[in-house]
Amino acid sequence: MEQGIEQGIEQGIEQGIEQGRQEGKIQGQIELILRQLERRLGTISPDIQTRIRQLSSEQLENLGDTMIEFRTASDLIGWLENQPLI
């Protein structure tokens, strides 16, 4: 029984570490995208930053690929409006 408890604790720790890595990866994607958007479009409003922070990892990857086509903040806003909230 003690071995089962130890195994359960170990699995819980591993899951926590993996979840932390995933969250860190997403946070890094967000920060990189925000910096790139600001360089391309100028200051990004807090509302738009919040919306970007709500995107899934897949949506962030898509934004990273698509944002090179944006000419104005309106292009970014239009893209965000077409993304489902998760």
C-alpha positions in Angstrom: 0.0 0.0 0.0 2.8 2.4 0.8 4.4 1.7 -2.6 1.1 2.6 -4.2 0.9 5.9 -2.4 4.5 6.7 -3.4 3.7 5.9 -7.0 0.6 8.1 -6.9 2.6 11.0 -5.5 5.3 10.5 -8.1 2.7 10.6 -10.9 1.2 13.7 -9.4 4.5 15.5 -9.3 5.3 14.5 -12.9 1.9 15.8 -14.1 2.5 19.0 -12.3 5.9 19.5 -13.9 4.5 18.8 -17.3 1.6 21.2 -16.8 4.1 23.9 -15.7 6.2 23.3 -18.8 3.2 23.6 -21.0 2.0 26.8 -19.3 5.5 28.3 -19.6 5.7 27.5 -23.3 2.4 29.2 -23.9 3.4 32.2 -21.8 6.6 32.5 -23.9 4.6 32.3 -27.1 2.4 35.1 -25.9 5.2 37.4 -24.9 7.1 36.8 -28.2 3.9 37.5 -30.3 3.1 40.6 -28.3 6.6 42.0 -28.8 6.5 41.3 -32.5 3.1 42.8 -32.9 4.2 46.0 -31.2 7.2 46.3 -33.4 5.0 45.8 -36.5 1.8 47.7 -35.5 2.8 50.0 -32.6 1.3 49.9 -29.1 -1.2 47.1 -28.6 -4.2 48.1 -26.4 -4.7 46.3 -23.1 -8.0 44.8 -24.4 -6.3 43.3 -27.4 -3.4 42.0 -25.2 -6.0 40.3 -23.0 -7.7 38.7 -26.0 -4.3 37.4 -27.3 -3.6 35.9 -23.8 -6.9 34.0 -24.1 -5.8 32.2 -27.3 -5.0 28.5 -27.3 -1.5 27.3 -28.2 -2.7 26.3 -31.6 -4.3 29.7 -32.2 -1.1 31.4 -31.0 0.9 29.4 -33.6 -1.6 30.4 -36.3 -1.3 34.1 -35.2 2.5 33.9 -35.3 2.2 32.6 -38.9 -0.4 35.1 -40.0 0.7 38.3 -38.3 3.4 39.0 -40.9 0.6 39.8 -43.3 -1.0 42.4 -40.9 -0.6 46.0 -42.1 -2.7 47.7 -39.4 -4.1 47.0 -35.9 -7.5 46.6 -37.7 -6.0 43.5 -39.5 -5.1 42.0 -36.1 -8.5 42.8 -34.7 -10.3 41.3 -37.7 -8.2 38.1 -37.2 -9.0 37.9 -33.5 -12.7 38.4 -34.2 -12.7 35.3 -36.3 -11.1 33.1 -33.5 -13.4 31.2 -31.2 -13.1 31.9 -27.5 -11.7 28.9 -25.6 
